[in-house]
Amino acid sequence: MRKTKMFAAAILAAVTMAMAPMSASAAFGLPAKTQTQAEDSYVFKSGAVEIKMGEEAKTVLAQLGNPVKPVFEIDSCAYQGKDKVYSYKDFEVSTYPKNGKECISAVVVTGASVATPEGIKVGSKAADVTKAYGASDGKYGIYRYQKGNTELTFYTTTAGIVEEIEYIVK
């Protein structure tokens, strides 16, 4: 009887260890993020420059040109190296270090001269946001949408006017 319990415990331990490498997505039946999903994410555009969350920043930053303010740097709390913020007219691009490369972590739109590809900009109405992106609870004036590896958030005033737009890598 004792050998049977020990054998059962050993089998249980082996099965547990065999399943440990599974990602949380697979373990809970959620779809794993794939390259296809990353390509099907919200994309920020400034003129002809497309900015995808999580992509390497080098080419994007070169295409955007010189920032309007000095680059802000701070020690990264998640990675080795510096997180950086590049300020441009009406938007900021944030980066993080990953595997020796600088990658895009966020874009924050703060001015009305820049719109999302769906036409929403600072000054748009919350009703325009839900018309372009679909229903959201809008709790506390915040409208969140997730697509692929990107979360797109619209922050609105109490009057229902968009005052900031944020793209962030997930």
C-alpha positions in Angstrom: 0.0 0.0 0.0 2.8 2.4 0.9 4.6 1.6 -2.3 1.5 2.3 -4.3 1.1 5.8 -2.7 4.7 6.6 -3.3 4.4 5.4 -6.9 1.2 7.6 -7.4 3.0 10.6 -5.9 6.0 10.0 -8.2 3.7 9.8 -11.3 1.9 13.0 -10.1 5.2 14.8 -9.7 6.4 13.7 -13.2 3.1 14.9 -14.8 3.3 18.2 -13.0 6.9 18.8 -14.1 6.1 17.8 -17.7 3.4 20.4 -17.8 5.5 23.1 -16.2 7.1 24.4 -19.4 3.6 25.1 -20.8 2.9 28.8 -21.1 0.2 30.4 -19.0 -1.8 30.8 -22.2 -1.7 27.1 -23.0 -2.3 26.1 -19.4 -5.5 28.2 -19.2 -6.7 27.5 -22.7 -5.9 31.0 -24.0 -4.5 31.6 -27.4 -0.8 32.1 -27.4 0.5 35.3 -28.9 1.9 34.6 -32.4 3.7 36.7 -35.0 0.4 36.8 -36.9 -1.4 38.4 -33.9 1.5 40.9 -33.5 1.0 41.9 -37.1 -2.8 42.3 -36.4 -2.2 44.9 -33.7 -3.1 48.6 -33.4 -0.5 50.6 -35.2 0.3 54.3 -34.7 1.2 56.3 -37.7 2.9 59.7 -38.0 3.0 60.7 -41.6 4.5 57.8 -43.5 6.1 56.3 -40.4 4.3 53.2 -38.9 5.1 52.4 -35.2 4.3 48.9 -34.0 4.5 48.2 -30.3 7.4 45.8 -29.3 9.3 46.4 -32.6 12.9 47.5 -32.7 13.0 51.3 -32.4 16.2 52.1 -34.4 14.6 52.5 -37.8 11.4 54.2 -36.5 13.4 56.8 -34.5 15.6 57.5 -37.6 12.5 58.0 -39.7 10.9 60.3 -37.2 14.0 62.6 -37.0 15.2 64.7 -34.1 12.9 64.9 -31.1 11.7 68.4 -30.1 13.0 67.9 -26.5 16.1 66.2 -25.1 15.6 62.4 -24.7 14.5 61.5 -21.2 16.3 58.5 -19.8 15.8 56.5 -16.6 17.1 53.2 -15.4 14.7 50.4 -16.5 12.9 48.6 -13.7 12.2 45.6 -15.9 15.3 45.2 -18.1 19.0 45.9 -18.0 19.6 49.4 -19.4 17.7 52.6 -19.8 14.0 53.3 -20.6 13.8 56.3 -22.9 11.1 58.8 -23.9 11.4 60.7 -27.3 9.2 63.8 -27.6 7.8 64.9 -30.9 5.2 67.4 -31.9 1.9 66.1 -30.2 3.2 62.6 -29.3 5.9 60.8 -27.4 7.6 57.4 -28.1 8.8 55.3 -25.1 11.3 52.6 -25.5 12.8 49.8 -23.4 16.0 47.8 -23.7 15.7 44.2 -24.7 18.5 41.8 -25.7 20.8 44.7 -26.5 18.2 46.5 -28.6 15.9 49.4 -28.0 12.2 48.4 -28.5 9.0 50.4 -28.7 7.0 50.2 -25.5 4.4 53.0 -25.9 3.2 55.9 -27.9 1.3 58.7 -26.1 -0.6 61.2 -28.3 -1.1 64.5 -26.5 -2.0 66.9 -29.3 -4.7 67.3 -31.9 -2.5 67.3 -35.0 -2.1 63.5 -34.8 -4.9 61.0 -35.3 -5.2 57.3 -35.1 -5.6 55.4 -38.5 -9.3 55.2 -37.6 -9.5 59.1 -37.4 -9.7 59.6 -33.6 -7.5 62.4 -32.2 -7.3 64.6 -29.1 -10.5 66.6 -29.1 -12.7 63.8 -30.6 -15.8 62.8 -28.8 -16.2 59.6 -26.8 -19.0 58.6 -29.1 -16.6 58.8 -32.0 -14.3 56.4 -30.2 -17.0 53.8 -29.7 -18.2 54.2 -33.2 -14.6 53.6 -34.6 -13.5 50.9 -32.1 -16.6 49.3 -30.7 -18.2 49.2 -27.3 -16.2 49.8 -24.1 -17.4 50.4 -20.6 -15.8 53.9 -20.6 -15.6 53.6 -16.8 -14.0 56.7 -15.4 -13.7 58.2 -18.9 -11.3 55.5 -20.0 -11.9 53.5 -23.2 -9.6 50.4 -23.6 -9.2 48.2 -26.6 -6.8 45.3 -27.1 -5.7 43.8 -30.4 -2.7 41.5 -30.8 0.2 42.7 -28.6 -1.2 46.2 -28.3 -3.5 47.9 -25.8 -5.0 51.2 -27.1 -6.5 53.5 -24.5 -8.4 56.7 -24.9 -8.6 59.0 -21.8 -11.5 61.5 -21.9 -12.7 64.5 -19.9 -15.8 64.5 -17.8 -17.4 66.2 -20.9 -16.6 63.1 -23.0 -13.8 64.6 -25.0 -10.6 62.7 -25.8 -7.6 64.4 -24.0 -5.0 61.7 -24.5 -4.4 58.5 -26.5 -2.0 55.7 -25.5 -0.7 52.7 -27.4 1.2 50.3 -25.1 2.8 46.9 -25.7 1.3 44.0 -23.9 
